Amino acid sequence: MRKYRTFLVVVILLVLAWTWQQGEFAPAPAPDPRPSLEDVPASAPGPATIGPDSDDAATPAADSRRELPDFLPPEAADTLALIARGGPFPHRQDGSVFQNRERRLPAMPRGHYREYTVRSPGLGHRGPRRIVTGGDPPQDYWYTDDHYASFRRFEVPR
């Protein structure tokens, strides 16, 4: 009986450690004092072209957003802008190696894939939405809204 109890405690601790590593119990991030994407002017060069919505349809930012697939939520444009800029990212896990444990993406060497959080309004944690990139610099992009159960590949306008 004692061996069974010890085994059960070890299993529970391992499950908790694994879950913690996956970010399930991570505390909600503190508000970022740095400027948000809304503070970046639409005329700024580079990744701001996929930033926040603009009423001016003639700007490059508006053109790039129209080229993103409809299945991406509006918050994905913010995440893509941060990826293109190289950060800073709101979650410590953003930019970390995605290990493809579920094997839902093509097999590649470790370190090929990186994961980034897509904000889920109303949640006090990271939520299930992610963008996973492949390559350095990123050449392939996948989106999941069900915490890696399924992925949809998409193209990012250049």
C-alpha positions, -999 to 999 in steps of 0.1 A, spaced: 0 0 0 28 24 9 46 18 -25 13 25 -43 9 58 -24 45 69 -32 40 60 -68 7 80 -70 24 111 -54 53 109 -79 29 106 -108 8 136 -96 40 157 -91 52 148 -126 18 157 -142 18 191 -123 53 198 -134 45 190 -170 14 211 -169 32 240 -153 59 238 -181 31 240 -207 19 273 -192 -14 261 -180 -9 274 -145 11 305 -155 -1 336 -138 -18 363 -159 8 387 -173 12 421 -157 2 450 -180 31 459 -203 43 494 -197 59 496 -232 39 512 -260 13 490 -277 9 483 -314 -18 510 -314 9 535 -307 29 526 -338 20 549 -367 5 532 -398 32 548 -419 60 532 -399 81 508 -421 82 471 -416 59 450 -395 34 477 -387 18 468 -421 0 440 -403 -8 459 -372 -41 473 -359 -70 482 -381 -71 514 -400 -99 532 -417 -76 543 -445 -79 516 -471 -51 531 -492 -24 524 -465 -1 494 -468 -13 482 -434 -49 479 -447 -37 461 -478 -17 436 -458 -46 429 -434 -69 421 -463 -44 395 -474 -45 376 -441 -70 347 -442 -104 351 -427 -100 323 -402 -74 344 -383 -88 364 -354 -80 402 -355 -56 397 -326 -34 375 -348 -23 406 -368 -8 421 -335 11 388 -329 24 387 -364 36 423 -361 55 414 -329 70 383 -346 82 404 -376 97 430 -351 113 403 -330 93 413 -299 90 423 -271 65 396 -264 38 397 -237 44 361 -225 77 345 -215 69 314 -236 65 334 -268 94 327 -292 102 295 -274 108 262 -293 76 244 -303 84 208 -299 56 194 -322 49 166 -296 15 160 -312 32 156 -346 5 176 -363 31 196 -383 57 182 -407 87 166 -390 116 190 -387 147 192 -365 143 205 -330 144 243 -329 128 247 -363 94 257 -349 86 286 -326 54 293 -308 36 327 -301 5 335 -282 -25 351 -299 -43 371 -273 -78 358 -263 -99 388 -251 -116 381 -218 -92 354 -206 -69 358 -176 -43 334 -190 -27 326 -224 -57 308 -238 -56 282 -266 -47 304 -296 -12 302 -310 8 310 -341 36 286 -348 64 296 -372 89 275 -391 124 286 -400 146 315 -390 136 339 -402 101 325 -403 90 312 -436 61 289 -427 31 300 -405 4 278 -388 -25 289 -366 -42 268 -339 -72 279 -319 -75 246 -300 -42 244 -282 -23 223 -308 -52 198 -316 -53 211 -352 -34 236 -373 -42 257 -404 -13 269 -425 -14 304 -439 8 329 -457 20 363 -444 21 391 -468 56 404 -475 
